[in-house]
Amino acid sequence: MRRDSAFLILCGFSLASLFALHMALTPGAGVASHLLRQREVVAPAVRDHVASLLERARKPRKKRCGFGAAISGMDPFDLPLHCGNMHTLKLGEKLGEGFWRGVYNATWQGKAVAVKIVHEVHHYKANIVERHVEEAAVLYSLRHASHVARLMGWCNSTLVVEYFPHNLEEMLFDTSYGPWTTKQKLTLCLEAAKGVAEIHAVHAVHADIQPRQFLVDPATRKLYLNDLNRMRFGGPDANGSTCSFTIGLAKGVWRAPEEYRFESLGKPLDIFSLAMVFWTIEARHAPHNNITRNQVYEQVPEGLRPDEGIVQRYPPAMQDLIHEMWADAPMARPSAAAVVARLEAIVAETPDEFEDGNGVLAQRQRCRRQ
């Protein structure tokens, strides 16, 4: 039996029985949700169902690269929300909708969370189900990470993460925020780099790094990397060889030249895009906003990069780092961990200064107590 067909069967459940069980396990799914309210009766069946759902992904697969190890280490019942209590969520308004999932605001024990639910039409598509499970497994392995949106729960077609109402793009493009000192801008760069380094440490490639993917805690200005629905595996295979992948070109101006050339991709893809985020933190607008998207697709592989004048507003060490990060050759770019280490040194060496209207650094005046 082909792997895709076997995965669709989801370990022996008929489509009708699986759909009925899904309706019982998905928040807001309808009257069947009452089946879980007597948890002591249904908990064993629920646990068996979840184990069956993950069994196929836990077994060795024909392809040499994948998140099988992460899925093997995933215990959904170790999360605050799981198939035994997902019905306690109170769904709110829809926050957004993608090709294969809708995102909703919700409340759980007084805390705001974001709920991602696979569209019903995709419930039995093997590639969609597999990506949904893989994202949950990677986030599970990162549930103690400091700069990745925390996984709060998973059950069947539902994934729950912590919720922040704003993202970095909104903050950068809203002129009511700021002005920021150079040190504050560099600290934002460091925050973003830490999130990328954390997912790379578990061999995940985000493949869609741009400012809107970083959620912002307004109280601390801390950033949390979010939205792994385009994620791919970028780690070693069983023989120690580095895995690569191909992916369809996505819209936007944040992509690396190798993606525009439809070449094999890996972790350096995120490094290039992260450099574009660093540029945007200083510029406060999107790169390449004076040319069309098709021109970006054509010219970035030929060497086009955003306005160098923006880069030169940063300290020399930061300029060098950005230039290395958007090198044309993927293997010439530094790793995410190296970017973090260098940024930590740059931030530590940067005084608390601000730029005047001409981009000239001036020492911040401090109030002194008399």
N, C-alpha and C positions, 0 to 999 in steps of 0.2 A: 504494500500500500504506500502511495506517495506520502511524504512527510506532511505536506499541506493538507491533504485530505484527512490524515490521521489527526492532525491538530484541530481541524474543524469539528471532528466528532467529539473532541474534548473528553476523552477517556471514558467512553461507553455510554454517556447520556444521550438519549434521543434529543433531537432539536426541540421537540415539544416540551419534554420534561426539563431540559436545560433552560428554556425560555421561562417556564413557570417558576423555576427556582431563581432565575435572575430577577424576575419581577418581585420576588419575595425579599431579595437582598439589596435592591437598589432603592435609595431614599426617594420618596415621592413617586414610587412606581405604581401605586394604586392600592386596592383593598387587600391584595395578597401580602402586604407588608406586615399584617398582624400575625403572620405565621411565626415570626421571630420573637414575639413578645413573651412567649413562654420559653425562655432561653434554655432552661434546664431540660426541656423535652427535645428541642431541635438542635442543640449545640453539637452533639456527635455527628448528626447528618451533615450539618454545615461544615464541620471540620473535614469530614470525608470528602465533601464536594470540593473544598478548596485544595486539598491534597491532590485530588484527581486532576483539577484544573492545572496545577503546576507540574504534575508528573511528567508530561510530555516534554516540557522545556528543561526539566532537570536531567533528562537522559541525554547521553551523547548524541550529537547531531552530525549529519553528513558534512556540513560545512565546518571548516577548521577554525573559524573565528566567530565568536559570539559571547553572549552574557550568561552562558550556562552556569558558570561558577557563582555569579551574583544571585541567580535565581535559586540555586541550591542552598544558599545561605539565608534565604528570605523566609521568615516566619510571620505571616500577616497578623497572627493573633498576638504578636508581641507589640503591635502598634496600639495607640489609644483607641482608634476606630478600626473595626474589622467587620467580618460578616455576622458577628453575633450582636453588634450594637449599632450598625450603620443606620438603622431605622430611626435612631434618636436625633439625627441631624434635622435641622429645620432649614429647608432650602429657601433662599431669598431670590433676588432678581438675577437675571442672566447677565453675566459680565462680558461675555464674548462667545464667539462660535467659530470653530475651524472646520476643516474638511471632515474630520472624523470624531471630533469631540465638541461638546458644549461646556462652558465654564460658568458656574453659578456661585454667588455669594451664599454663605450659610453660617449658622451659629451652632457651636457645640460647647456646652458647659460655659456659656457666656463669652466664648472666644470666637472671633471672626475667622473663618476658614474659607478656602476656595475649593470647590468641588468640580472635578472634571469627569464628565460622564460620556462614554462612547455612544455615538448616535446609534439608535436601534438598528438602522439598516446595515451597520457594519459589525454587528455582534458575532456573526459567523464567518467573517473574513479572516483567514489565518494570519495574513501579514499585519492586519490592524490589531488583532488580539495579541499577537506576539509582541509588537512594539509597545502596547499598553502594559503588558506584563514586564517587559524589560525595563521600562521607565520606572515602574514601581520597585523593581528589584535593585536598580542602581540607587534610587533615592533611599531605599531601605539601608543599603550599605553606607550611605552618607547621612544617616539620620542624626548623627552627632557632629556633623560638619558645622563650621561656624559661619560660612558664607554661601550656603546653598539652602534654598527654601525647604523647610523641614517637611518630611512626609508625616502626615498625621494619621492616615488610614488608607486601606485598600480593600476592595471587595469586588470581585467579578469585573464589571464594567465601570466601576467607580473608583476614583483616586482622589484623596483629600490632602491638601497641603496648607501650610500656614498662609495667611492672607495679609497683604499690605496694599493699601488703596492706590499707591503711586509708584511709578517706575522712574528710572534715571532719565529716560527721554523726556518725560513730562517736566522733570525738574530742570533739565538743561535748556529746553526750548521755552520755558516760562521765565521771562525777564524779571519777574517779581522775586525770584530766588537770587541771592547774591547781593553785591559782588563778593567773590571769594578770593582769598589770598592764594598765591601760588602754592603754598604748602597745603591748603585745603583741596585744591584741584589735584595735586599729586596724591593726596590721601584717598580721594575718590578713585583715582587710577589704581592705587594699591588694593582698595576694597574689591574692585572688579577683578583684578588679577588673582586675588586669593580664591574667588569662586571658581574661576577657570582651572586653577591649580588643583583644587579639591576634586573636581570631576575627572581631570586627567589622571589623578593618582589612582583612580579605580578603573582606568582604561576606557573612559567614556569620552567621546568627542561630541561637543554640543552641536556644532555645524550650523548654528544660527545666532552667533554672537553679535549683538547690537545693543544700543542703550536701553531699549524697551524690555530687554530680557533680564534686567537687573532691577529687582524690587527695592524700594527705599524705605527704611524705618525712619519716619520723620523726626523722631525724638533724638536719634543718635547719628543720623545720616549714614548708617551702615547699609551696605548693599548685600543682597541675597540673589544669587543666580537662580533663574527660574526657567520653566518651560523646556523640558527635554524631549519634546515630541518629534524632533528631527535628529535625535541622538543616534550615533553609530559607534560600533566597537573599534577602538584604536589601540588595543593592547597586543601582547604577543600570543602566538598560537601555542599548541602543545610542544612544538619543536623549538620555541623561542624566537621564531621569526616574527617581525613586526607586521601586523595586519593592516591592510588598507581597504578602502571601499570607494565606490562611486555613488553619486547621488544626483538627482535631477537639479538643474539650476533653479534656485529660488529667486524671487523678486528682491530688489533692494540693491543698495550701493555699498554694502559692507563686506562683500565676498572677496576671497583670495583669487589671485590670477589663475591658479590651477583649477578652481571650480569653473571659472568662465571658459577654460580650455577643455573641460570635461575629462580631466586627468584623474588618476588615482589620488585619493585624499587620505589625510590622517590628522593627528593632533596639530601640526603646523597650520592647518586651516583656521583653527580658533585663534592662534597667535596673531596672524595677519589681521583678522577681524577685531581682535582686542586692541591692536594699534590704532585702528580706525575709531574705536571708542575713545581712546586717549586723546586723539586729535579733536574729537567732537566735544570732549569735556572742556577743552580750551576755547574752541571756536564758538560753541553754543548754537551750532546749526549743523545740519547733515552735510557730509562731504559730497562733492561733485554736484552741487545744487544748481550749477550754471550750464549743465549739459544734460542730454536726454539719457534715459536708462540704457538704450541700445548703444549709445556712444560709450557709456561706462563699460558695458560688456566687451566692446571692441578694444578700448584703449587701455584698460587696466592690465590686460595680459601683455601689452606692448610697453608698459612701464609707467603709465599714468598713476600719480599719487596726489592726494589732496594738497592744498596750498601750503608750501613750505614756510611761508611767513608765519603761519599759525604755530608750526612746530618750533620755530625759533623763539617763541615767547617762553618756552620752557627752559630750565637750566640745561647747560651743555650735555651733562650726563644723560638727561632724559631725552634730549634730541638724538643722541647716539643710540639709545635703546629703541626708540620708535623706528629709526632707520633700519636697524637690524630686524625688527619684528615684521616689517613689511618688505623684506627682501623678496626678490622674485623666486629664488630657489627655496622650496620649503625647508630643506635640511639646513639651510643657513640661518634659520630663525632660532632664537633661544627657546628653551622649554618654558612652560608656565612657571615651574618652580624657580627657574633662574630669573625670570621676570620679577617674581615676588621678591627674591633676595636683593636684586639690584634696586628695586623701587624702595624697599625698606631703607637701604643706605642713602638713596637720594632724598627721601623724605626727612631722614634724620639730619642731613647736612643742609637742608633748606631752611633759612630763617623765616620768621613770620612776617611776610611782606605782602603788599598788594600792588596791583598795576594801576597806573594812572590811565587817562584816556588815550595816551599814545603808546601804551604797552611798556612803559618804563617802570621798573621796579622802584618802589619807595618804601622806606621803613615805616611800619605801622606805628602810629603814635599811641602810646599807652597812657591811661589815666593812672596817676599816682595818688595814693592816699596821703593826705597831709597829716 
